[in-house]
């Protein structure tokens, strides 16, 4: 879903994931797990990740495919384990504009509703690209939990 408002275009992607909120939070915040699924490209995942998980702490990602590479960095704004993670997101594909991502995790029995909202994107074209990228990223996350590497 894409909508516009006074802060610019917004991407919002929803998924129900077959895992608990704690497990999904770990996927988003532990570099050794992030590298297994964090990629905006379909197909194989190739990612390098680092993070300092605390408000004000930084993270960086290098996500690659055979054709391209994406470098992104940011700072954690809010860390509310296991319900909410808010961080800035900046890189060449945001025109080096500091954007804001919120990941909300709502437990539903043995599953979790994940809502990702990406705000402050500078243009509609950038919004469309991030809609595709986040869709692929969340597909990889769902595949990762189905492969049971969280145990």
Secondary structure, DSSP 8 states (H G I E B T S, - for coil): -EEEETTEEEEEEEEEESS-HHHHHHHHH-HHHHTTT--SSSSS-EEEEEE--STT-EEEEEEE-SS-EEEEEEEEEEEETTTEEEEEEEEGGGTT--EEEEEEEEEETTEEEEEEEEEEES-HHHHHHHHHHHHHHHHHHHHHHHTTTT-
